[in-house]
């Protein structure tokens, strides 16, 4: 280092000392400016501008062409950690390569999503890996390991996990509170984050929009109490977009933005994603908080230090030493091959009665359905460089002369009240444009095309392809393949290559004329959908704007006034063309599923597991015409579709650029399918809890607790081979359990198998999972060959969260080890005995009871004890809103605490309650009559707690039941003898 070189530029010094030096040189104004997502350059020090956030969920997103891998839920379905690591490596390599030519591409990547797929109606199901925390953390760790790179000091990219915490609903996502009891918090929601962070492959996390236990995630005490205790590394916490403002604007949790920003920064948020590229408001709020004494410079320094730690790891200050600085690999043959391999491994064979594989030399194949010639992208996809649809893949593999195609759309002409028809003008000189091909820092701001002429009317009109995606949501497509869309000027044009965008502008609803202006249209739309009828007088409502199609002298547009009364003339029904095509084939493949931008996506949850009626009609038509019909579901989430009359069913997530080729190779038997379901497929909507019920234990959710019969269980997936399991041996050591068994391919096909190891506590003292995944391994086994698998399981894998003492512990007793091909297909069993800390009654005289540490509850929700930390319990409110509403008004709740030790003969003579709000409390023992009752006078607010006491007599060990009535908040219960 020369005299002129500052220490922060000295690569021989430890990062910590270099960061100290750079911090000392930055002015307060410069440090504050760094706290926005788009931090400006500090030119006097030669420090470049920096932005947090580059979407990279299954490929580099939003920045133009890139390799597109299967959706995250598809990567989860591979159950292949090593494959996913290689995918992460390819994605981060392309991130580096793209940045070398476009500095808008960031190296702080916001991926992966580790929210557990607790509820299959969650709109963002496609973004997660699994409903199981162990599988999720394994896949997430593999992906982040690939994203990070293997250099000990420098990182290829810096991955941020999304979305902290307990976030599985788009409905009211910015105001809803997830009620998460301590056992669910520690055994389920935190676990997926924890194991990945502890692996050392993560740069940080992003808090979610929602609240947990009444407190917004952006001021969560768990960032400090949990996250930052899991690693010695500096972790960067980046807010979600717009969430800092939500603390005041929609959640009303704070009165001023200065208070909210200060609370977020103190809680642990280091980078504020708000107001796009405009940092002025965040900077003003932080400065205002400093001026008001809500923040100190040390608070600012802590956040800036964590940002700088990431930037140093990314090699920004050591360009000559950065091993990834010259990365150029982009869209390489290896990346294309990997995309195909990932798509192949993600395919799950759900049922097969011998129809597959398709090995006949002269087999004539009909491929039909709305997704048969589609390669769909989602909101977090890049732009396709290569594209393979199921139809194209089958043409390539079997030859076009052996494959027939019918999409199954309804062909319609739309007639106006004047007797003319909607017509798509010719646009022969128009250029083909793909949405987002040029890249955008915020694709939500991309505008629709206005260079094409709007629809007009004439005497013949244009035949349009109508697709009903369910729930009455339609798309209309012109003969040239472009979808009807609405741009900012309100005109309707055939202009979009696909439905898409933050607000989709390509979807419409048909509303019966007589229902206009009334509330009766929903049932009419449901009736229209279920009968597949598009005829009669209708209004055509544009979903994106909420306005109706009207005809003007300038063309067809959407407007708030004068909606046009339209009649749909059906020239061809989709099920008719499907039936004709199916009847002429030897085998029929019905490709059904979803468009990831419609009816289930970010901002919109699904309402049902049912396959949309349009696609159900196509499936039934194909099956009636040809019993040799297989269903190929291509979707972001599970469906409840009865497979009884189908000889074969497959599922794949949207498989990225090589989806069609991969599917064709699996259907042909070139590759034996070995994907496994990463979440339970339930048989009907009746099996599902409420979307906002996060108590997986109490409401028996996921394969861990579900006691019904699923359509297909967690971990399920078939093969063209057969496998035999044997020689299970388990040995309990001082710190681990050593497990070995063999897997033998007893079939005639080389194939992968996914061996799964589960456990079950045989005599638990509290409700434990029916079975719980401990480990898995995907292996390739040749016919007749055997593979011995070995697993070393830490004893911590058998722990549960002890609410009495607030610790994780192993309960002594017998545990059953279950080995098999799915959570329900168990082939081998063994029982082991584990030592541990014995369960004892709750020492309530010594510790009292934290209200949230119940064993069971009815009608209760957990809320915030204060705005900083702590929990309380109150009767559940109906609207699941933020803390400002009147929770529990007129409602009741019951809390049960098992095994409370009230002492010997003298027993307990008084009980005290730490409460706020207003209402009453009742106590009973063992479900018997009420033995004590207390009215709680109104306090000044939900955070104004008081202590009240009532005589209470109990001895020895009993189950304690506490009833709550009215909007009372209970934080703690104490007992005295």
N, C-alpha and C positions, 0 to 999 in steps of 0.2 A: 504494500500500500504506500503510495506517495503522499507527500504532505498535502497535496491538493485533492486527494481522493477521500471522500467522507467514509466513515466506518460502515455505513449501511451498504456501500458498494463493495466492501471487502469480502470476497467469497470465502476467505480463510476463517472468518469469524462465525460463531454459531448464529443461527437465525435469530434467536432471542435478543442477542446483543445488537444485532443489526436493526431489528425492529425498534429497540429502545432508542437507538441513535436517530432513526428516521422520525420517530414520534417527537423527539425533542426538537427537531428542526421544523416541524409543521406548526403553523400558527393555529390558534383556536378556530378561526374562520375556515381554514383549510381542512381541519379535522372534521368539523361539523359538516362540511360539504361532502365529505366521503361517505356519510351515513345514508345518503340516498342511493338507490339502485344504480343510477348513472353518476358515478363520482367523476368530477372534472380533473383534468391534468393539473399538476403543480409544476409549471414550466420552469420556475426558478431553480427547482431541484432536479429537473429532468425526469419527473415521475409522470407516467402516462395516465391518461384517463382509464377508468376501469368500470365495468358493469358486472353486476351479479346476474346470473340467470341465463342459461341457454338450455332450451328444452331438448331432451335427448332420451326419451322414454324407450323407444325401440328404433332408434336411428336419429340422426340430427334433424330436428324439426324446425319448420318455419323459415329456414334460410335458403330455400330453393332445393334443387336436386340433390339427393343423397341416397345411400342404400337404405331400403325400408325393410326391416325385419318384422316378424310376427308381432302382433300386439302383446303387451306385457302378460295378459292372462294366458296367451298362447305360449309364451316363454315359460310361464309357470307350469303349463301342462306338459312340458318336456321332462320335468323332474330331473333335469340334467345340469348339475352345477357347472361342470367343466365346459359344456357347450355354451351356457349363458355367460361364463367368464370370457370366452372367445368373442361372443357377440359384443359384450361391453368393450373389449379391446378394439374391435373393429369400429365401433361407434366413436370411441374417443380418438382413434387414429384419424377418422374422417373429420372429426371436429377440428383437430390440429391442422389437417390439410386445408380445410375450408377457411380457417382463420388466416392462413398464410396468404390468401388472396382476397379476403373480405374481413376487415377488422371489426365488422358488426358481429361476427360469430364470437361468442364468449367461451371461456374455458371453465368457468364456474357453472357446471351443468346441474340442472334441476331434475334429477332422476336418481334412483327409481322411486316409484310410489310403493310404500310398504303398508298402506292401509289394508287391513284384513278384509277379505270379501265375505263379511259376516252376513250380509243380506243380498240375495241375488237381484233384487229390484233396484239396487243403487245404480244411478245413471252412469257412474264412472267405473263400473265393474271391470271394464276392459283395461284399466290402468293398473290394477293390482295383480298380485301373483297367486294368492290362495286365501282360503278361509282359515288356514292353519298357521299359527305363528312360527312353528319350526320350519315348515317348508318355505314360508315367505322369507324368513331371515336367511335361510340357506341360499335361495335364489338371489335375493338382494345382495348378500355378501359376495356372491360370485360375480354379479353384474358390476358392483362397485369396485371389486378387485380389478376387473378388466378396464373399467373407466380410469382408475387411478394409475395403473401401470405398476411395474415391479421394481422401479429404482428406489433405493432406500431413502433418498432425500427429495427428489423432484417428482412431481406428479404430472401425468399426461393431461388429465382433467381433474377437477375437484368436485366430486358428486355431493349433492345435497338431497337428503331423504325427504319425501313428501308423504303425508301431510300430518303433522303432529297436532292433534291426537284424537283417536276415537271419532273418525270422520267417515261416515257411510251414508250420508243423505244429502241430496241436492235440494230437496224441499226445505225451504226456510234455512238454507245452509249458513247464512250470515247471522241468524238470530236464534237458531235452535240450540238447545243445550243437551248434550249427551250425558245421561245420568249413569255414571260408571262407578260401581262399588269397588272397594279396594282389591278384592280377589280378581275381578275382571280386569282391573287396571294393571295389576302386576303379573297375572298369569296369562293375559291375552294381549291387550292393546300395547302396553309398553314393551312386551317381550320381543316383538318383531323388530322394533327399533334397536333395542338394547344389544342383541347378539350381533347385529351388523355393525353398530358403533364400536363394540368391544373388539371386533376383528381388525380395527385400525384402517379401514378402507373408506371412511366417510369424512367429508369435510364439514358437514353441518346438517341442519334440518330446516324445514319450512313449517311454521305453524299453520294450522288449518283455519278456515273461516269460522268454524263453529265454536261454541262454548262447551266446556266440560265441567260438569257439576256447578253450573251457573256462572262460570268465570271464563271469559274469552281466552282462547289458546294463545293469543298474542301477549297476554300478561300471565301466562301459566307459571305457577311456582315449580312445576315439574321440570322446567328447563334448567333450573338451578339445583333442585333437590334430587333429580334423577339424571337427566341427560349429561350434565357436565361432571358428574361423579363417575361416569362409566369409562372415561379415558383421560389421559394426561394431555392430550392434544388440545389446542385451541380449536373450538368448533364455531363455525359461522352460522348464525341464525338469520335467515332471510325471510322477511314478511311475505305473505301472499299478496297478490296485486289488489290494491285498494283496501286491504284489511286494516291498515292503521286508521284510515278515516272512518271505517265502519264502527270502531269503538265508540264514536260519538254519534255518527249520522244515522246508523240503523240499529245498533245495539243499545245506544243511550247508556252505556256503562259509565262513561265519564261526561262531565259537563262541558269541558273544553278540550280542544285538540292538544293544547300544551300539556294538560294533565295526562291525556291518553298517551301521547308520544313519550313523555317522561316515564310513565309506568311501564310501557313496552320496553324501553331501553334498559331500565333497571331490572326488569324481569329477565332480559337476556337477548332481545332482538338487536341485531347488529347492523342490519341493512334494511331500509324502508323502501318497499316497492309501492309507489303511490304516485298518481298523476302522471303516468307515462314517463317521458324523458324530462319533464319539467320538475326540477328539484326545488324550486323556490319555496313552495308551501311547506315542505318538510323542513327545509333549512330554517324558515321563519318560525316554525313551531318549536324546533329544538332550541333556537336562540331565545324564544320567548320563555321556554321552560327554564333555561339557564338564568334569565333575568329575574324570574319569579322565585328562584331558589329551589325549584323542583328537581334540578339536575346539578351535578358538579362536573368540573373538568375531568375528574377521575372516571366518572361514568362514561363520558365521551371517549376517553383514552382506552377504556376496556374494550369498547366496541370496535374502535379503529384498530387496536392491536390485533383483534381476531381477524379482521379483514386483511391486514397486512400479512399475517401469518399464512393465509391462503395464497396471497400473491407471491410471497417468497417461495412457497412450495411449488408453485407453477413455473418457477424459473424466470419470472419477469425481470428480476434484478441481476440474473446471471445468464444472459443469453448464450454466452459461449460454453457454459457448462451444462445447459439444459439439454438432456439427451433426446428430447422430443421436439426441439426447436425446428429441425429441418424435415419434419414428417410431411410426406407428400402423397402417401398411399390413399387413393380415393377411387371408389368404384372399380376395384381390382378384380381380377378373376377369382382370387381367394375370397373376397367379400361376397361376390355373387354366389359362389359355391356354398359359403357359409349361410347365406340367406335361404338357399334351397334346403340345406341340411336342417336348419332350424324349423322351417315350415314343415318338413317331413316329420321331424320328431315331435311336433306339436299336435299332430293328428291323432285323435282318439277314436278307436273302434269301439262303439258302445254295444253293438249287437251284431251277430253274424251267424246265420243259420246255414252257412255254406255257400251263399251267393258270391262272396268275395274270397280270393281275388278273381279278377276277370281274366282268365287264362286261355279261353277259347280263341282259336285262330280266326274264326269267321264271325265272332260275336258282334251283332249289330247293337250299338249303344245309342240310346236316346238320352240326352242331357237337357233337362228342362228346369224352369224356375227363374224367379226374378234375379237371383244372384249367379245364374249359370254362366253368364258372360260378363261378370263384374270382378274388378280388383279394387275393393273399397279401401279408402283411407279414413283415418280418424283425425280428431282435432290436433293430436300430437304426432302426426306423421310428417315426414319430409315429402318432397315432390318426387314422384316416380321417375327413375331413369329407365328402368325395365319394367315390363308389365306382363303378367301371365294370369289369365282367367281360367276357371275350370274348363270351359269350352276350348280355349287355346291349348291348354295342357293335354286334353284328350285328343285333339287333332294331331298334336305333335307326337304323342305316344302311340296312338292306335291308327292314325291316318284319317284324313277328313272323309274318305269314302265310307268309313265304318261308323261315323258319328253323325247323328241328326240332332237338331236343336230347335227348341221352342221356348221362348222367354216366358210366355204366359201373361203378358200385359193385356189389359183391355184396350182395344182400339176404339177411339171415340172421335166424333165430331161434336163441336159445341155450338149450339144454335142460339141466336139471340132472340129477344122478344119481337124484333122486326122481321124475323125470318132469314136473316143472314147468318153466316157462320164465321167463327174466329179463324183467322188466317195468319200463317207465319210468312212474312215477305221473304223473297229470295235475298240472300246475302252472299252471293258467290265470291265477291271480292274481299270478304271479311277474313281476317287472320284467325287461326286457331290459337286460343289462349287457355292456359291451364292456371287455375287459381293459385296464387302464391308462388309461381315458378321463379320469380325474381327475388323472393325472400322478403321478409318483413320483420322488424323487431316486434311489432304488435299486429298480427294478422287480423285481429278483430277490426282494424281500421281499414282493411282492404275494401274498396268500393266495387259495386257491380258495374258491368260494362254498359256504356251509353253510346258506343260507336255503331251499334246495330239498330236497324229500324224496329219500332215497336209493332206489336200485333195489330192487324187491321181486321176488317170484315169484308167478305165477298159472298158470292152466291154458292160456292162449292166448299170453301174452307179447307183446312188442313187436318188430316187425320193425325191425332195425337195418341201417344202411348200413355195410358193412365195406370199408375201403380198405387194401390191402397196399402199403406205401411202399417195400418192398424190405428185404432182410436179415431178413425175418420180423417187421418192425415194423408194427403195425396201428393204425388208429384205428376207433372205432365211433361212429356218429352216430344220434341219435334222429330220429324223423320231423319234429320241430319244428326241426331244424337244429342242435340243441345236441349237443356231443360229450360222450361219457362221460369223466368226469374224477374224480380223487381229491383230496379236500381233506385238511387236516391231521388231521381226526378219522378218516381211513381209509375213510370210506364212499364208494361209487361213486355218482355222480349224473350225470345229463344236464345239465351246467351251464356248459360252456365254449362261447363263440362260435367259437373257433378253437383248434387246438393252439398252445401257446406257453408262455412263461415261461422262467426260467433253467434250472430242471429241469422238463421237459415232463411234465405230469401226465395227458396224454390219449393216451399210447401204451401198447400192450400187445403181448405175444407169446403165441402159441399153442404150447404144448409138449405133445408126445404123452405120454399118461398114463404109459407105461412108462419114459419117460426121466427122470421126476421124481427128483431126487437124484443123477442120473448125469451124466457128461460127454458123453453121446452125443447130447444134444438138438440141438446145432448142425447136424449133418448131417441130422437129421430135419427141422429147420426149413427147411433149404435144399431138401430134397426136397419138402416141403409147398409151398414157394413156387414151385418150378419147375413143379410140376404143377397149381398153382392149386387145390389141394384143401384145404378147411377142415373136412372131415367127420371122424368118429371121435371117440374119447374124448380130451379134451385138458384140460390145465390152462391157465388164463388168467393169465399173469404181467404184473403192472403194472410197466412199465419204470422209472418214476420212483422207486418205493420198493423194487423188487426183490421185492415180496411177491405172493402169489397171491390171486385172487378167491375168496372164500368166501361162503357163504350163512348168515346168522344170523337169529335171531328179530327183530332190530332192522332188518334190511335187508342188502343186499349190500355187502360191504366187502372190503378187502385185509388179509391177516393173515399172520403167519409160520407159523401152524399151521392144520391142517385145510383144505387147499385143496379146492375143489369140482371134481369131475370133470364136465366139460361136453361137450356134443355140439352141433356147429353144424349146423343144418338150413338148407340153402340153398334159399331160395324163388325166387331169380332170379339168374342169373349175369350179370355185367356185359357179357361179350363177346356174349351172346345179344341183349341190348337194343341194343348198339352195332351189331351186324350187321343187325338189322331196320331200324333208323333209317338206316343207311348205304345199304342196298339201295334205299330209297325216294327217295333224293336224287340230284340231278345232280352235286353236288360235296360231298365230305366233308372236314371240317377236324377232325383229331384233335389236341386240345390236351393235351400231356403235359408232364411236368417234375417239379419237386420242391416240397415244402413247406419253406420256409427254416428251420423249427424242427426238422426231422426228418432224420436220416441225412446230416449234412454241415452244420455250423454251428459257432459258437464252442464250444469244448471237444470237438468231435467231427469227425474227418476222415472222408471217404468211404473205402470199401474197393474201389470199382470204378467204371469209366466207364460200365458197362452201364446201360441203361434198366431200371428195376424191372420184374420179370416180369409183374406185374398190368397195367402200362401197355403192355408189349410185346404181351401177349395182345389187348388192346383194339385196338392198332394193326393187328395181323395180321387180326383179325376184320373191321375196317373195310375194309382193303385187299382182303381176299378177297371181300367183298360188293360193293365198288365200286372199280374201278381208278382212278377220278378222286379219289384221296385225297391230301390234303396233310397234312404233319405240321407242327404249330406247337409248338415246344419253348419252354416258359416256365420258365426255370431260372436258378439262381444260378451255374451252372458248365457246362462242356461235357459232352456225352454221346458215347459211341461207338455210333452207330446207323446201320446200313447204309442209305443212301438209294437204293440201286440201283433198287428197284421202286416208288419214289415219284416222282410227277411234280413235286412241289414240296415244299420244306422251308424253314421260317423258324425263326429263333431270336430270342428277346428275353429279357432279364433280367426279373425281376418289375418291372413298369413303373410302379408307384405308382398314384395315384388315377385316372389317365386311361388306364390300360393297355388296357382293352377298346375304348374309343372310338378310340384310336390304331391298334390292330390292325385294326379294321374299316375305317378309312380307307385303310390300306395295302392290305388285301385288295381293296378296291373300286377301287383305282387313283386315289383322290383325292390320294394322296401316293405318289410313287415311293420305294421303300425305298433307303436309302443308308447304313445302318449297316454297320460293318466289324468283323470279329472282332478283339477286343483280345488274344486269346491263341490258340495253336495248339489245334485240335481233333484229338487223336490217334485213330488207327483202332482201337486196342485197348489193354488194360492192358499187353500185352507191350512196348509202345513206351515205357513209363514207367520212369524210374529209381526207386530207393528213395526214399520220401518224405523221408527224413532226409539224402539226398545233396545237398548244396548246391553241389557243384562243377559248375556249368553248363558249364564248358569241358571238363573231363575226362570227364564222363558225357554230353556232347553234348545238353544240354537246351535247350528253347525253340527258336523258329524261328532264333535266332542260330546254333545249332550242330547242331540235329537233322538227321540225314542220311537218315532214312526218308521214307516217303510219308505225309503226314498225311491224315486224313479231310477236313478243310478247313484251309487254311493261315492263318497270321497275316495280318490285313489283308483277308481275303476277304469279299466281299459283292457281290451282284448288283443289278441295277437293271431297271426297265421300259424304260429308254432304252439306247442304245448310245453309246460314246464312242471317239473316235480321238485318239491322242496324237501330237504332231509337233514339229518345229523345236527340238530339244534343242540348246542352246548352253551350254557351260561355259567359264568364264574364271578362271584362277588369278591372284589378286591378291597383294599383299604380306601381308595378314593374313586373307584370306578367299577363298572360292571362290564366284563369281557364277554362278548357274544359272537359265536360263529355258527354258520349253517351253510349248506350247499344248495345250489340251484342247478338243475340238469335240464337241458333242452331235450325233451322226449319226442319232438316232432321231426319233420324232415326239412325244415326251413331255417336258415340262419336268421336269428332275430335278437332284438333287444328285449330284456325283461327289466321291470322296475321292482326290485325287492323292497318291501316296506316292513319296518319294525315298529311295533306299537307296544304300549304298556297299559296296564290297568291296576289300580290299587284295589286289592281284593276286599279289605275290611276297613275302608276309610272312616274317619270320624266326622267328616263333612262331605258334602256332595262333590265328587270328583268326576272327571270325564269317563264316559263309557269305555273309551280307549283314546290314546293320545300318541301321535306320531313322535317317535324318538329319533329315527334315522331312516335313510333311504339310500338306494344306490341303483343307478341305471347301468346295466351291463350288457355286453354283446356275447351271445353264446352260440356256438356252432352246433349243428345237429349231433346228438349223442354225447356232447361234451358237458362237463360239470365245472362249475366255478365255486370256490369256497369264498364266502364273504366274512369279513371280520369287522366288528364294531366295538369301539372302546367308548362306553357311555359314562360320562361323569355322574357322580351321585346326585349332583344338582339337577340332573334331568328328571329326577323323581320328586322334586320339591313342589310344595304348594305354598300359597301365601297365608300365613297364620295371622288372622286379623286380631287375635287377642294380644299378641306381642309385637305386631308390626314387623315381622321378619319372614323370610323364606326358610322353610325347614323340611326335612325328610321325616315323614311319619313312620315309625317302626312297624314292621309287619310284612305280610306276603304281598308280592307284586307279580302279576302274570305278564309274561312276555309273549307277544303275539306276532308271528311272522307270516306274511302272506302277500298276495298280489293286489289287494285293496283293503280298505278299512273293514269290509265285510267278508272278503274272501280270505279267511285265515287258514293257513295250511299247517302251521306248527305252533305248539304252545309249550311253555315251561314256566314254572313258578320259582321265584327266588325270595329269600328272606333278607330284608334290609334292616339294619340298626338305625336308630334315629332318636330324636327327642320325643318322649312319650307325650301324648295329648293329656292335658289336665283340665279341670274345670276353670272357667273364667274367674280370676281373682278380683271380683268386682269391689270388694271392700278396699283393696289396695289400689287398683287402677281405675275403677269406675268403668264406664262404657262410652267410647266415642260413638255418637249416634250412627255414623255411617258404617260402623263395623258390625252390622247385623249379619245374621246367617240367612234369614229369609225376610222378604218384605211383600206387602200387598198395597198397591196404590201410592207408593212413596217415590219421591225423587230426591237426589242429592243436589244441594245448592251450595253456594259459596258462604263460608263462615264470615270471612271478610273479603275485601277486594284484593287482598294480597295473598292470603293463604288460608287453609283450613276448610273443613266441610261441615255442613249441617244437613238435616233431613226435614222435609216438609211434605204434606200431601201433594200429589202430582197435580200440576195445572193442565188444563185441556189444550192450550195452544203451544206448549213447549217453547215459549218465547224467552226473552231475556229477563234479567232479574228485576227490571222495572215494573213488570206486570204484577197483578195481585194473585200470586200463586196460591193454589189450594183453597180458594174461597168456597166455603161450603162443602169441601171434600174431606174424606177421611183416609187414613193410612194406618197400617199395622206393621210393626217391626218385631222380629223375633230374634232373641239372643239365646242360643242353646247353651246348656250346661253352666249356669251362673252359680258360683259358690258364695252363698250368703253367710257363711260362717257356722260355728257350732251352736249349741243350745241357746245362747244369748241372742245370736242372730243379728239381723239388721233391723234397726228401729226407725230409720229416716232415709229419705231419698231426696236428692237435690237435682234440679234441672237447670241447665244453662240454655235459655230460650230467648227468642225475640218474636215479634209479631203479636198475634192475638189468637186465642182458641182455647183448647183444653187438651189435657193429657190423661190417659187411663192406664193403669197397671194391672196385669193379671199374671198368675203363675200357671204354667203348664196348660194354657188354653182354657183355664177355669174362669170363674166369675171375676169381675173387676174387684180388686181389693183396695185400690187407692185411686182417687180422681182429683185433678187439680185444674182450676180455671186460670188461664194466663191472661192478665190484663194487658191491654195494648201497649206496646213500646213505641218509641218515636219513629222507628224505621226498621228495616230488615237487618241492619247491622248494629242496632242498639240492643245488646244482649243484657239480660238480667238473670239473676239466680233466684229461683223459688224452691221451697221445700214443702214436703208433705210427710206425715207419719206413714211408715210402711213397715210391716212385720214379715220377716221371712227367715228361715234357717235352712242350712244344708244346700243341696244342689237342685236347682230347678231351671226350667226354660222360662225366660221372662218375655212377656208380650207387652209392648207399649203401643197404645192407640193414640193417634193424633187426629184432632178435629179442627178444621178451620185453617187459616193461613198462619200457622205457628211454625217456627223453625226451631228444631231441637239440635243442639250442638253436642252436649255432653250430659251424662247422667252419673251422679256420684252417690255413694252409699256410705252410711256410718252405722256403727254398732253401739 
